[in-house]
Amino acid sequence: MTKSIALSLVLAASLGLAACSGGTAENSANNAANSAENASNAADNAMNAALNAADNAANAASNATNNAANAM
């Protein structure tokens, strides 16, 4: 959901800037597509970072449990 909203905002902003720049339509379309791809990649990277953080927290909890069991 947030990914599609981010892509929509990036696309709208890119098209708005392209309309004001006086560049060619093809360049504007390419810039908009590249911006949308960059936003998508940023969203994917953020999701991966969140998943990695969750995995790290689970590993830390498991390590703490193992350490406590080994201490007995």
N, C-alpha and C positions, 0 to 999 in steps of 0.2 A: 504494500500500500504506500508506504513512505517513499519507496524507490520510484514508483510511477509518478508521485507528486513531484519529487525532485527532478525527474527527467522532464516533466511538463514545464516546470519553472525554468530550467536551463534552456530548453528549446524556445520558450517564449522570449526569454532574455536575449538569446542568441539571434533570433529573428528580428527582434527590435533593434539590436545594435547593427545588424547587417543592413537593415532598411535605412538607417541613418548614415551609414558609411559611404554609400554611393558605389560599392563594389559590385562585382557581377553576381548574378543570381546563383550561378554554379558554386562560386567560392562561398557565398553565404550559406548555401545548403550544406556544403562540406563542413564548414565551421560549426554549423548547428549540429550536424551528425557527430562530429568529433567531440563537441561539448557534451552531448547526450551520452556518448560512450564513456567519456571521462567521469561523468556523474555516476554512471552505472558501475564503473570500476571502483570508484570511491565507496559506493554503498556496499559492494562486495567485500572490499578490504575491511570496512568497518564491521561487517557481519563476521568475517573470519577472525578479526581481532577479539570480538566479543566471545566467539566460540572458544578461541584459544585461552582467553582469560578464565572461562568457566572450566575448561579442562585442567588448567593449572590449579585452580582452587580445589577441584575434586582430587587431583593428585596430592596436593598439600594435605588435605584432610585424610587421605589414605595413608600417607607417610606418617602423619601424627598418630593415627591408630596403630600402625605397625610398630612405631617406636614405643608406644605405651605398652603394647603386648610384649615386646622384646625386653622391656625393662623389668617385667615381673619374673 
